[in-house]
């Protein structure tokens, strides 16, 4: 794709925020080793968030893994900055570094010991996903046949996350549970990484009524780069634009951003999905081709597409980072 000088200047000047890089956990490679964090820096992206636990984990695992992530960030002060506030991200942009936040995929990893969330916030946790595909103590998962909605315990979890000034993340969460949380939330929530159902039918994607509820809440959905979610076998930026434009046409440019979830060695993710068929129903299909993704360097193509389709520069600024900056400034 031909990138215009206008787009290049915009890219160099503006902060670009990507809500998720699913960094590999020890013993469970999914195709995201730490070496690829340099691709974000090389591309000019200033923020991403890495995960250290999921529903299948436990507290001991989470402690060891967040310690490992903190050591990683501290080992390269010339390149990385641990993002605890929005000001940390702005500083990273000024210094040409990558600001790295921390999040978790699900809430089952701490059992029902909600009190530990305060400890993990002190260690750097800033985004808490409620469920990871399958249902848990808090509510339904998006790949589960039964989504009973937010449980009484889940209500306590949401209230605690809000009290601690962390983001409630509805990615991978079930449809009914998502709407239940949006109804009770007192702060903006996010959907860190997902596709849009109106652009492609997939159980991980977000429906129009969810988007409208998210907009009423003041929240933001980050668009995934996963080929399965966006309905394009190469995960092309042109296909992602169709998802982006659907959100913009439905609720305006204030509620969409980036959550690309880039996987650099997807064969590992494909294998993991096949071993977890209940959570990843795609892998049961004999025609399953696996997941594919673009790279951080390709994101500028999405910016070019927004300019090509007549998006005002102010709207593009909101989408590339302004919307997540707004929400995180309010919550963190």
N, C-alpha and C positions, 0 to 999 in steps of 0.2 A: 504494500500500500504506500502511496505517495503521502508523505507527511509535510504539511505546509509550514512555512516559517511562522505563521501565526500560532499554530499548534505547538511548535517547538518552543516558542517564547513562553507560551502559557505553561507548558510542562516544566520549563526551567524555573519559572517564577512561583508557581503554586505548589503547595504541599499536597502530596498524594497519600491517601490513607487506605490501607487494605486490612480488613478486619480479622483475617485469619491466615496463618501458615501452620498446618498441623505437624509440627516438628516430631520426628520419630521418637518413640519411647524406647528405653532399653529392652531388648529382647522381642520387640514387636515392630519391625520396620514396616512403614506404609509408603515408603518412597520419598521421604522428606528429611534426609540427613541435614545436619547443621551447616554443611558447606554451602548449601544453596541460599542461605541468608545473604551471601555476598551478591547474589543476582538482584536482590531488592535494592541494595546500595548502588550497584552499577546502573540499574534502570532509573534511579532517581526517586524511588518510593521511600517515604520518610517514616512510615509506621506499619507494623504488623503485630499480630498477637499470636502467641504460641500456647499450646495446650500442655498440661502436665498430669491430668487425670481424666478418667471417664467413668461411666456408671459401673463398669466391671472392675475398677480399681478399688483400693481401700486406703485408709488414712496413712498407713505406713508407706505405701507406694507413693502417695501424693507428696508426703514430706520429702522422701528421697529424690523424687523427680523435680520438685520445685527448687530444691537445693542445687541439683545438677543444672537447671536452667539459669539460676542466679549466678552460678560459677561461670557458665558459658558467657553470659553478658559481661561479667566483671573481667573475664580473661582478655577482652578486646575493647578497652576503653577508647581506642582510636576509631572504632567502627560502630560500636553498639552503645545504646543508652537505655537503661531500664526506665520504662515509662510508667510513672505513678500518677502523673497529672497531665493535663493538656499542655501546660507550659513546657514539660519535658519533651513533648513531641515537637513543639515549635522550636525549641532549642536544637533538637536533632536536625531539623530542616536547616537552620542557620549554620550548623557546623558540618553539614554533609554526612551525617550519620544516620543509622537506622534506629529509631525508637522501638523498643520491643515491650509489649504488654503481655499479660498472662491471663489465661482463661481455662475453664474446665468444661468438659463435655458430659453434662449430667450432674445429678446430685446424690446418686445412690452410693458413691464412693465413701461418703462419711456416715453411712448407715442412717441413723436418726439423731446423730449428735450434731445438731445445728450449730451449737456453740462454737465449734471449731472454725466456722467460717470467719470469725473475727480474727483468729490467729493467722489464717491464710491471707486475709486482707493485709495484715501487717507485713507478710512476706512478699506481697506484690499482686495477689489475685485481684482482678478488677472486673471480670466478666464471668457470670455463672449461667451456664446453660441448664435448663430445668430437666430435660430428659434427652437420651441419646437413642433415637429410633424406637427402642422397646419401652414399654411402660415401666415406671418405677414407683417408689413410695409417694412421690409428689404428684404424679399425673401420667397422662398418656403419652406414648411415643408415636411418631408419624408412620412407622411401618407396622404398628400393632393393629390387629383386626379389631380389638376392643379399646376404645378410648373413653373412659368413664369421666373424663374431665379432671379438673384440679381437685385434689383431695383436701380434707381438712388439714392434714399435715403439710401438704403442698402450700396451702395458704400461709402457714407459719414460715415456711422456707422463703416464700416471696417477700413477706414482711421483713424477715431478717436481712435478706439481700438488700432491700431498700434502706433499712435502718443503717446498714454499714456503708451506704453510698457506693454500691457496686451496680453494674448493669445486669438486669434480668435479660437473658438471651433465650429466644424461643425457637432457634434453629433446631431441627430434629424433633421438635415437640409436636404432639398430636393436635389435630385440628380443633377439637372441642376444648382441650386444655389451653391452647393458645388463646382462644376467644375468652375463656374464663379469666385468664390472667390479665388480658387487656381490659377487661371490665373492672377489675379491682385495683389495677396498678395506680399508684400515686405519683410515679415518676415515669419519664419516657423509657420504653423498653426497646430492645433491638432484636432483629433476626439477623444474626451475624453473617450467615452464608446460606443462600437458598436460590432456587429458580422460581419462576412465576408461572402459575398454572395456566393463565390466559395466553401464554406464549408457547407452553409445552406441557402436556399432561404427564405428571410424575408425582409419586407419593411424597416426595421431599419438597414439592413446590407449594407456593403460597397462593391461596385463592383470593378473589377480588374482595370478598367480605372481610377477610383477614387484613388485607391491605387498607381498606377503609377504616377498620378499627384501629390499626396501627397509626394511621394518619391522625385520627382523632386524639390518640394518645400522645402524639408528637414524636413518635419513634421513627426508626430507620431500618430498612432491609438492605443488607449487603448482598450483592449479586455474586453467586458462585460461578466459577469457571469450569465446573465438572461437566463433561460432555453429556453424561446421562441426564442431568437435570435440565440442561439447556436445549437438548434435542439436536445436537450436532456432533458427529463422531469425532471431530477434531477440536471441539471446544472453541470455535472461532469467535473472535471479537464481534464479527458481524451478527452472529447468532445471539451473543450476549446483549448486543444493542437492542434486539427485538424485545428482550425481557425488560431492559431498562426503559425503553420507550413505552411499553405497556404501563409500567408504574407511573411514568411522568404524565401520560395521557389520562390515567385514572385519578390520581391524587396529587399531581403536580411534582415539581422537582425537589421538594423539601424532605422527602421521605425515602430516598434511595441513595445508596453508596456502593462501595466495593467490599466484597468478602470472598475473594477469588478461591481460597482454599487450594492453592496451586500444589500439585503433586508432580515431582520431577522424574520419579522413577515409578510409573504407575503399575508396572507388573507386580510390585509388592502389594499395592492396594487391591488389585484384582484378586490375588491369591487370598488375601485376608477376607475379602468379601465372600469368596466361595466357601470359606471355613465358617462364616457366620451368616448362613442363608436366612435365618429368621429376621435378622436385623437388616439384611441387604437382599430383599426379594429379587432384585434384578439378576443376581447371580444364579438363580434357579432356572432362568430361561436358557434353553440350549443355544439360542442365538446371541447370548451375552457376549459382547465384544470387549468388555472391560471399560475402564474409565480413562479418558484422555484430557489433557489440559494444555493451554498455552503457557507462556512464560511472562514474568514481570516486564520484560522489555517490550512485550506486545500490547501492554495496557495503553500506551500512547495512541495506538490505532483506534481504541474505543473513544478516546478524546477527539480524534480526528473525525470519527463518525458523528459525534454530537455536533461538531462545528458544521459538517457537511449537511446535516439535517436541520440546520437553522437554529440550534439551541443558543440562547443568549449566553454570553460569557459568564454573567452572574450566576445563571443556573448551573453551568458546568462547574464553576467553583464550588457550589454547594454539593454537587454529586461526587467530585473527586476527593473531597475532605470536609467541606463546610458543614454538612449535615451531621457527620459523626463528631466533629469538633463541638457543635452546638449541644448535642446530647451529652457528651462526656463532660463538657464544662458544667452542665447543670447537675449531673449525677455524681461525678468523682469529686 
